[in-house]
Amino acid sequence: MNKVILVASWLLACFIFGSGFTGIESYWRSSTKTAPENLQIYLLIGQSNMAGRAPLESQDKDTLERVLLFTGIPPEYWEKAANPLNKYSTIRKELNVQALGPGYTFAKVMAVADPESEIGLVVNARGGTSINEWLPGTKYYQEAVSRSRIAMKSGTLKGILWHQGESDIKEYNLYPGKLESLVSALRKDLGVKDIPFVAGELSEDKPGRMAFNRMLVALPGKISHFSVVSIKGLTTFDSTHFDSKSQRILGERFATEMINLQKRFKN
């Protein structure tokens, strides 16, 4: 019996310190991981086009290099970014409708533009929402702020992306004041004065949106450190949501405007 026990003990030791050690070591390492540091963080908010509704194609299914996605799940809080980027939104609709949005190529371009840094994305969008649901004091606003504050423990908030407005075209004349209030409140509550804020135009496939876009492009003269992304040449698959190719282009344009703002107002 003693020989059996000795043999069993020896086999167990071989498993733990030999082939089995990798599994135990991996468990130990995963249980002691900490949140990353020094990320260049971007907050992405708005309605369905920001959440992403374009079909995910084969080229959209890779894991982004040097880009992390905020999960909000402790202790790590972050994971390597992969589509759909709105999957960890605390306010999103069903997971099966989350698809490709502009954040994917935005992050790609930003990572290339800043090869010494890691990019962090906080994506917290919800389709079908009006700007009234995003104003200071609302649930969606509070979620954006609270998640950004947690994320900022891992780095610096460098900019905000906003795509929203399809729900507000009938009262677009009231939109400038509301958006200015939103931008001002976010800057104050996140403690980043004049943080670059980039908004995207709407598809003009439906009536009323052209007037909305004209209003939007006039806002950089009223709101500081603010820019607008053009949708010229982009197409939709349902008169509202940009198709996959257009979402990729839109994300690149968001990145270009963000980089231009950052350079223009550096220091």
C-alpha positions as CSV (number, residue, x, y, z in Angstrom):
1,M,0.0,0.0,0.0
2,N,2.8,2.4,0.9
3,K,4.4,1.7,-2.5
4,V,1.1,2.6,-4.2
5,I,0.9,5.9,-2.3
6,L,4.5,6.7,-3.1
7,V,3.9,6.1,-6.8
8,A,0.7,8.1,-6.8
9,S,2.5,11.0,-5.0
10,W,5.3,10.9,-7.5
11,L,2.9,11.0,-10.5
12,L,1.0,13.9,-8.9
13,A,4.3,15.8,-8.4
14,C,5.2,15.2,-12.1
15,F,1.9,16.5,-13.2
16,I,2.1,19.6,-11.1
17,F,5.7,20.5,-11.8
18,G,5.8,19.1,-15.3
19,S,3.0,19.1,-17.9
20,G,0.4,20.3,-15.3
21,F,2.4,23.3,-14.1
22,T,1.4,25.3,-17.2
23,G,-2.3,25.1,-16.3
24,I,-1.7,26.0,-12.7
25,E,0.6,28.8,-13.6
26,S,-1.9,30.2,-16.1
27,Y,-4.6,30.1,-13.5
28,W,-2.4,31.9,-11.0
29,R,-1.4,34.5,-13.5
30,S,-5.0,35.1,-14.6
31,S,-6.1,35.5,-11.1
32,T,-3.5,38.1,-10.3
33,K,-3.8,40.2,-13.5
34,T,-4.2,44.0,-13.0
35,A,-5.7,46.6,-15.2
36,P,-3.4,48.1,-17.9
37,E,-1.8,51.5,-17.5
38,N,-1.1,54.5,-19.8
39,L,-3.8,53.8,-22.3
40,Q,-4.9,56.5,-24.7
41,I,-8.7,56.3,-24.1
42,Y,-11.6,57.2,-26.3
43,L,-15.3,57.3,-25.4
44,L,-17.7,56.3,-28.1
45,I,-21.4,57.1,-27.6
46,G,-24.6,57.8,-29.5
47,Q,-27.3,55.7,-31.2
48,S,-27.4,52.8,-33.6
49,N,-24.7,53.8,-36.1
50,M,-22.2,54.2,-33.3
51,A,-23.4,50.9,-31.7
52,G,-22.9,49.3,-35.1
53,R,-25.5,47.7,-37.3
54,A,-23.4,46.9,-40.5
55,P,-22.8,43.2,-41.2
56,L,-19.5,41.9,-39.9
57,E,-17.4,40.6,-42.8
58,S,-14.3,38.5,-42.8
59,Q,-12.0,41.4,-42.6
60,D,-13.8,42.8,-39.6
61,K,-13.3,39.7,-37.4
62,D,-9.7,40.0,-36.4
63,T,-8.4,41.1,-33.0
64,L,-7.1,44.7,-33.1
65,E,-3.4,45.2,-32.4
66,R,-2.6,47.4,-29.5
67,V,-6.2,48.2,-28.9
68,L,-8.1,47.2,-25.8
69,L,-11.9,47.2,-25.2
70,F,-13.3,48.3,-21.8
71,T,-15.4,45.5,-20.4
72,G,-16.2,47.0,-17.0
73,I,-15.5,43.6,-15.4
74,P,-13.0,43.5,-12.6
75,P,-10.2,42.9,-11.9
76,E,-8.7,43.4,-15.4
77,Y,-11.5,45.6,-16.8
78,W,-10.1,45.4,-20.4
79,E,-9.6,42.8,-23.1
80,K,-8.2,42.7,-26.6
81,A,-10.6,44.6,-28.8
82,A,-12.7,42.6,-31.3
83,N,-16.1,43.2,-32.9
84,P,-18.8,43.8,-32.0
85,L,-17.3,46.7,-30.0
86,N,-20.6,47.6,-28.3
87,K,-21.0,44.2,-26.7
88,Y,-20.1,45.5,-23.2
89,S,-22.3,48.6,-23.4
90,T,-24.4,48.7,-20.2
91,I,-27.3,50.3,-22.1
92,R,-27.2,48.4,-25.4
93,K,-30.0,46.5,-27.1
94,E,-29.8,42.7,-27.7
95,L,-26.3,41.4,-28.3
96,N,-27.3,39.8,-31.6
97,V,-28.0,43.2,-33.2
98,Q,-24.6,44.6,-32.3
99,A,-22.3,44.6,-35.4
100,L,-19.8,46.8,-37.2
101,G,-19.6,50.5,-36.2
102,P,-17.0,53.2,-36.8
103,G,-14.9,52.4,-33.7
104,Y,-13.2,49.5,-35.5
105,T,-11.3,51.4,-38.1
106,F,-11.1,54.5,-35.9
107,A,-9.0,52.5,-33.4
108,K,-6.9,51.0,-36.2
109,V,-5.9,54.4,-37.5
110,M,-5.3,55.8,-34.1
111,A,-3.0,52.9,-33.2
112,V,-1.0,53.5,-36.4
113,A,-0.8,57.2,-35.7
114,D,0.5,56.6,-32.1
115,P,2.7,53.5,-32.4
116,E,4.2,53.9,-29.0
117,S,0.9,53.7,-27.2
118,E,-2.0,51.4,-26.6
119,I,-5.5,52.5,-27.4
120,G,-8.4,52.0,-25.1
121,L,-12.1,52.1,-26.2
122,V,-15.1,52.7,-24.0
123,V,-18.1,52.0,-26.2
124,N,-21.4,52.6,-24.6
125,A,-24.1,53.3,-27.3
126,R,-27.7,52.4,-27.8
127,G,-29.8,52.5,-30.9
128,G,-33.0,54.5,-31.2
129,T,-32.1,57.1,-28.6
130,S,-32.7,60.8,-28.8
131,I,-30.3,63.5,-27.5
132,N,-32.7,64.1,-24.6
133,E,-31.8,60.6,-23.3
134,W,-28.1,61.6,-23.3
135,L,-28.4,65.0,-21.5
136,P,-26.8,65.5,-18.1
137,G,-28.6,63.7,-15.3
138,T,-30.0,60.9,-17.5
139,K,-29.2,57.2,-17.2
140,Y,-27.3,57.1,-20.5
141,Y,-25.2,60.1,-19.5
142,Q,-24.4,58.7,-16.1
143,E,-23.4,55.4,-17.5
144,A,-21.0,57.1,-20.0
145,V,-19.4,59.1,-17.2
146,S,-19.2,56.3,-14.6
147,R,-17.6,53.9,-17.1
148,S,-15.2,56.5,-18.4
149,R,-14.1,57.3,-14.9
150,I,-13.3,53.7,-14.2
151,A,-11.5,53.4,-17.5
152,M,-9.4,56.5,-16.8
153,K,-7.7,54.7,-14.0
154,S,-5.9,52.9,-16.8
155,G,-4.8,55.9,-18.8
156,T,-5.8,59.3,-20.2
157,L,-9.1,60.2,-21.9
158,K,-8.0,61.7,-25.2
159,G,-11.3,62.2,-27.1
160,I,-15.0,61.6,-27.5
161,L,-16.8,60.3,-30.5
162,W,-20.5,61.0,-31.0
163,H,-22.9,59.7,-33.7
164,Q,-26.5,60.5,-33.0
165,G,-29.4,62.5,-34.4
166,E,-31.7,60.4,-36.4
167,S,-34.2,60.6,-33.6
168,D,-34.0,64.4,-33.5
169,I,-34.4,65.7,-37.0
170,K,-37.9,67.1,-36.4
171,E,-36.6,69.4,-33.7
172,Y,-33.1,69.9,-35.1
173,N,-33.3,73.6,-34.3
174,L,-33.1,72.8,-30.6
175,Y,-30.2,70.4,-31.1
176,P,-27.3,72.8,-31.0
177,G,-28.1,74.0,-27.4
178,K,-28.6,70.4,-26.2
179,L,-25.4,69.2,-27.7
180,E,-23.4,72.1,-26.4
181,S,-24.8,71.3,-22.9
182,L,-23.8,67.7,-23.3
183,V,-20.3,68.5,-24.4
184,S,-19.8,71.0,-21.6
185,A,-21.1,68.6,-19.0
186,L,-18.9,65.7,-20.2
187,R,-15.8,67.9,-20.1
188,K,-16.6,69.1,-16.6
189,D,-17.6,65.7,-15.1
190,L,-14.7,63.8,-16.7
191,G,-12.3,66.5,-15.6
192,V,-10.8,67.0,-19.1
193,K,-11.2,70.6,-20.1
194,D,-11.7,71.1,-23.9
195,I,-11.3,67.4,-24.7
196,P,-11.6,66.9,-28.5
197,F,-15.2,66.0,-29.4
198,V,-16.0,64.7,-32.9
199,A,-19.5,64.2,-34.2
200,G,-20.7,62.4,-37.4
201,E,-23.2,63.6,-40.0
202,L,-26.3,61.5,-40.7
203,S,-27.2,59.6,-43.8
204,E,-29.2,61.9,-46.1
205,D,-31.3,59.1,-47.5
206,K,-34.3,60.3,-45.7
207,P,-36.0,63.7,-45.7
208,G,-34.9,66.2,-43.0
209,R,-31.4,65.0,-42.5
210,M,-29.8,67.4,-44.9
211,A,-31.0,70.3,-42.8
212,F,-29.7,68.5,-39.7
213,N,-26.3,68.1,-41.2
214,R,-26.1,71.7,-42.2
215,M,-26.9,72.6,-38.6
216,L,-24.2,70.2,-37.4
217,V,-21.4,71.5,-39.6
218,A,-21.9,75.0,-38.2
219,L,-21.3,73.9,-34.6
220,P,-17.5,74.0,-34.7
221,G,-17.9,77.8,-34.6
222,K,-20.0,77.6,-31.5
223,I,-18.3,74.7,-29.5
224,S,-14.6,74.7,-28.9
225,H,-12.4,71.7,-29.8
226,F,-15.3,70.3,-31.8
227,S,-15.3,68.8,-35.3
228,V,-17.7,67.1,-37.7
229,V,-17.2,64.0,-39.9
230,S,-18.6,64.2,-43.4
231,I,-20.7,61.3,-44.8
232,K,-20.0,62.3,-48.4
233,G,-19.9,59.3,-50.7
234,L,-21.1,56.9,-48.0
235,T,-24.1,54.5,-48.5
236,T,-26.6,52.7,-46.3
237,F,-28.3,49.4,-46.5
238,D,-31.7,50.6,-45.1
239,S,-31.7,54.4,-45.6
240,T,-30.4,54.9,-42.0
241,H,-27.6,52.5,-41.2
242,F,-24.3,52.7,-43.0
243,D,-23.2,49.6,-44.8
244,S,-19.9,47.8,-43.9
245,K,-17.7,49.5,-46.4
246,S,-19.1,52.9,-45.3
247,Q,-18.6,52.2,-41.6
248,R,-15.0,51.5,-42.2
249,I,-14.6,54.7,-44.1
250,L,-16.5,56.6,-41.4
251,G,-14.2,55.3,-38.7
252,E,-11.2,56.4,-40.6
253,R,-12.7,59.9,-41.0
254,F,-13.4,60.0,-37.3
255,A,-9.8,59.2,-36.7
256,T,-8.6,61.9,-39.1
257,E,-10.7,64.6,-37.5
258,M,-9.7,63.5,-34.0
259,I,-6.0,63.6,-34.9
260,N,-6.4,67.0,-36.5
261,L,-8.1,68.4,-33.4
262,Q,-5.4,67.0,-31.2
263,K,-2.7,68.6,-33.3
264,R,-4.5,71.9,-33.5
265,F,-5.1,72.3,-29.8
266,K,-2.0,70.5,-28.5
267,N,-0.8,72.1,-25.3
